[in-house]
Protein backbone atom coordinates (compact mmCIF):
# COMPACT_ATOMS: atom_id res chain seq x y z
CA UNK A 1 0.00 0.00 0.00
CA UNK A 2 1.44 3.39 -0.86
CA UNK A 3 1.95 5.96 1.86
CA UNK A 4 -0.82 8.34 0.77
CA UNK A 5 -3.41 5.55 0.71
CA UNK A 6 -2.38 4.46 4.20
CA UNK A 7 -2.66 8.04 5.47
CA UNK A 8 -6.08 8.46 3.86
CA UNK A 9 -7.30 5.17 5.37
CA UNK A 10 -6.22 6.40 8.81
CA UNK A 11 -7.79 9.85 8.22
CA UNK A 12 -4.35 11.47 8.58
CA UNK A 13 -3.53 14.63 6.66
CA UNK A 14 -0.36 15.08 4.61
CA UNK A 15 1.28 18.51 4.62
CA UNK A 16 4.44 19.73 2.88
CA UNK A 17 6.19 22.99 3.66
CA UNK A 18 8.66 24.50 1.21
CA UNK A 19 11.00 27.44 1.47
CA UNK A 20 10.62 28.60 -2.13
CA UNK A 21 8.06 30.72 -3.92
CA UNK A 22 4.39 29.89 -4.46
CA UNK A 23 5.31 29.18 -8.10
CA UNK A 24 7.98 26.65 -7.09
CA UNK A 25 5.50 25.02 -4.69
CA UNK A 26 2.99 24.68 -7.53
CA UNK A 27 5.69 23.15 -9.74
CA UNK A 28 6.49 20.64 -6.96
CA UNK A 29 2.81 19.70 -6.65
CA UNK A 30 2.45 19.33 -10.42
CA UNK A 31 5.75 17.51 -11.06
CA UNK A 32 5.35 15.01 -8.23
CA UNK A 33 1.53 14.73 -8.31
CA UNK A 34 1.51 15.72 -4.65
CA UNK A 35 -2.03 15.45 -3.27
CA UNK A 36 -1.51 16.75 0.27
CA UNK A 37 -1.65 20.33 1.46
CA UNK A 38 1.27 22.53 0.34
CA UNK A 39 2.50 25.63 2.14
CA UNK A 40 5.37 28.06 1.58
CA UNK A 41 7.44 29.39 4.50
CA UNK A 42 10.01 31.74 3.01
CA UNK A 43 11.13 33.23 6.34
CA UNK A 44 11.95 29.68 7.58
CA UNK A 45 10.08 30.21 10.86
CA UNK A 46 8.53 26.71 10.71
CA UNK A 47 11.95 25.17 10.00
CA UNK A 48 13.34 27.06 13.02
CA UNK A 49 10.41 26.00 15.22
CA UNK A 50 11.13 22.34 14.39
CA UNK A 51 14.86 22.93 14.99
CA UNK A 52 15.88 21.80 11.51
CA UNK A 53 19.48 21.89 10.30
CA UNK A 54 20.71 24.67 8.02
CA UNK A 55 24.11 25.40 6.49
CA UNK A 56 26.24 25.11 3.39
CA UNK A 57 28.10 22.05 4.70
CA UNK A 58 24.75 20.33 5.29
CA UNK A 59 24.00 20.71 1.59
CA UNK A 60 27.38 20.19 -0.07
CA UNK A 61 29.35 18.32 2.60
CA UNK A 62 30.89 14.87 2.20
CA UNK A 63 27.79 12.96 3.41
CA UNK A 64 25.58 14.86 0.95
CA UNK A 65 27.96 14.22 -1.93
CA UNK A 66 28.17 10.49 -1.17
CA UNK A 67 24.37 10.25 -0.95
CA UNK A 68 24.07 12.23 -4.20
CA UNK A 69 26.38 9.84 -6.09
CA UNK A 70 24.46 6.83 -4.74
CA UNK A 71 21.18 8.39 -5.83
CA UNK A 72 22.51 9.27 -9.30
CA UNK A 73 23.59 5.63 -9.75
CA UNK A 74 19.93 4.71 -9.22
CA UNK A 75 18.93 7.02 -12.09
CA UNK A 76 17.82 10.16 -10.24
CA UNK A 77 18.93 13.50 -11.65
CA UNK A 78 18.72 16.72 -9.67
CA UNK A 79 16.49 19.27 -11.32
CA UNK A 80 16.52 23.00 -10.83
CA UNK A 81 16.58 23.89 -7.14
CA UNK A 82 14.22 26.35 -5.52
CA UNK A 83 14.02 27.99 -2.13
CA UNK A 84 16.73 28.11 0.51
CA UNK A 85 19.37 25.66 -0.72
CA UNK A 86 21.07 25.43 2.67
CA UNK A 87 17.90 24.57 4.63
CA UNK A 88 17.40 20.91 5.45
CA UNK A 89 14.00 19.38 6.01
CA UNK A 90 12.47 16.69 8.12
CA UNK A 91 9.49 14.45 8.61
CA UNK A 92 7.14 14.73 11.57
CA UNK A 93 4.07 12.80 12.64
CA UNK A 94 1.87 14.95 14.86
CA UNK A 95 -0.95 13.47 16.89
CA UNK A 96 -3.93 14.82 18.74
CA UNK A 97 -3.26 17.31 21.49
CA UNK A 98 -0.14 18.65 19.77
CA UNK A 99 1.74 15.41 20.49
CA UNK A 100 4.88 14.69 18.49
CA UNK A 101 4.66 10.98 17.63
CA UNK A 102 7.66 10.75 15.30
CA UNK A 103 10.46 13.12 14.34
CA UNK A 104 13.26 12.93 11.81
CA UNK A 105 15.47 15.94 11.18
CA UNK A 106 17.63 15.61 8.08
CA UNK A 107 21.28 16.01 9.08
CA UNK A 108 22.36 16.65 5.47
CA UNK A 109 20.93 16.75 1.95
CA UNK A 110 19.66 13.28 1.10
CA UNK A 111 19.26 12.15 4.72
CA UNK A 112 15.61 11.14 4.59
CA UNK A 113 13.39 9.48 7.17
CA UNK A 114 12.64 5.78 6.98
CA UNK A 115 8.89 5.74 6.26
CA UNK A 116 8.65 2.23 7.72
CA UNK A 117 9.58 3.74 11.10
CA UNK A 118 7.21 6.70 10.76
CA UNK A 119 4.07 4.92 9.52
CA UNK A 120 3.49 2.68 12.57
CA UNK A 121 3.16 5.89 14.64
CA UNK A 122 -0.02 6.73 12.73
C-alpha positions as CSV (number, residue, x, y, z in Angstrom):
1,X,0.0,0.0,0.0
2,X,1.4,3.4,-0.9
3,X,2.0,6.0,1.9
4,X,-0.8,8.3,0.8
5,X,-3.4,5.5,0.7
6,X,-2.4,4.5,4.2
7,X,-2.7,8.0,5.5
8,X,-6.1,8.5,3.9
9,X,-7.3,5.2,5.4
10,X,-6.2,6.4,8.8
11,X,-7.8,9.9,8.2
12,X,-4.4,11.5,8.6
13,X,-3.5,14.6,6.7
14,X,-0.4,15.1,4.6
15,X,1.3,18.5,4.6
16,X,4.4,19.7,2.9
17,X,6.2,23.0,3.7
18,X,8.7,24.5,1.2
19,X,11.0,27.4,1.5
20,X,10.6,28.6,-2.1
21,X,8.1,30.7,-3.9
22,X,4.4,29.9,-4.5
23,X,5.3,29.2,-8.1
24,X,8.0,26.7,-7.1
25,X,5.5,25.0,-4.7
26,X,3.0,24.7,-7.5
27,X,5.7,23.2,-9.7
28,X,6.5,20.6,-7.0
29,X,2.8,19.7,-6.7
30,X,2.4,19.3,-10.4
31,X,5.8,17.5,-11.1
32,X,5.4,15.0,-8.2
33,X,1.5,14.7,-8.3
34,X,1.5,15.7,-4.6
35,X,-2.0,15.5,-3.3
36,X,-1.5,16.7,0.3
37,X,-1.6,20.3,1.5
38,X,1.3,22.5,0.3
39,X,2.5,25.6,2.1
40,X,5.4,28.1,1.6
41,X,7.4,29.4,4.5
42,X,10.0,31.7,3.0
43,X,11.1,33.2,6.3
44,X,11.9,29.7,7.6
45,X,10.1,30.2,10.9
46,X,8.5,26.7,10.7
47,X,11.9,25.2,10.0
48,X,13.3,27.1,13.0
49,X,10.4,26.0,15.2
50,X,11.1,22.3,14.4
51,X,14.9,22.9,15.0
52,X,15.9,21.8,11.5
53,X,19.5,21.9,10.3
54,X,20.7,24.7,8.0
55,X,24.1,25.4,6.5
56,X,26.2,25.1,3.4
57,X,28.1,22.0,4.7
58,X,24.8,20.3,5.3
59,X,24.0,20.7,1.6
60,X,27.4,20.2,-0.1
61,X,29.3,18.3,2.6
62,X,30.9,14.9,2.2
63,X,27.8,13.0,3.4
64,X,25.6,14.9,0.9
65,X,28.0,14.2,-1.9
66,X,28.2,10.5,-1.2
67,X,24.4,10.3,-0.9
68,X,24.1,12.2,-4.2
69,X,26.4,9.8,-6.1
70,X,24.5,6.8,-4.7
71,X,21.2,8.4,-5.8
72,X,22.5,9.3,-9.3
73,X,23.6,5.6,-9.8
74,X,19.9,4.7,-9.2
75,X,18.9,7.0,-12.1
76,X,17.8,10.2,-10.2
77,X,18.9,13.5,-11.6
78,X,18.7,16.7,-9.7
79,X,16.5,19.3,-11.3
80,X,16.5,23.0,-10.8
81,X,16.6,23.9,-7.1
82,X,14.2,26.4,-5.5
83,X,14.0,28.0,-2.1
84,X,16.7,28.1,0.5
85,X,19.4,25.7,-0.7
86,X,21.1,25.4,2.7
87,X,17.9,24.6,4.6
88,X,17.4,20.9,5.5
89,X,14.0,19.4,6.0
90,X,12.5,16.7,8.1
91,X,9.5,14.4,8.6
92,X,7.1,14.7,11.6
93,X,4.1,12.8,12.6
94,X,1.9,14.9,14.9
95,X,-0.9,13.5,16.9
96,X,-3.9,14.8,18.7
97,X,-3.3,17.3,21.5
98,X,-0.1,18.7,19.8
99,X,1.7,15.4,20.5
100,X,4.9,14.7,18.5
101,X,4.7,11.0,17.6
102,X,7.7,10.7,15.3
103,X,10.5,13.1,14.3
104,X,13.3,12.9,11.8
105,X,15.5,15.9,11.2
106,X,17.6,15.6,8.1
107,X,21.3,16.0,9.1
108,X,22.4,16.6,5.5
109,X,20.9,16.7,2.0
110,X,19.7,13.3,1.1
111,X,19.3,12.1,4.7
112,X,15.6,11.1,4.6
113,X,13.4,9.5,7.2
114,X,12.6,5.8,7.0
115,X,8.9,5.7,6.3
116,X,8.6,2.2,7.7
117,X,9.6,3.7,11.1
118,X,7.2,6.7,10.8
119,X,4.1,4.9,9.5
120,X,3.5,2.7,12.6
121,X,3.2,5.9,14.6
122,X,0.0,6.7,12.7
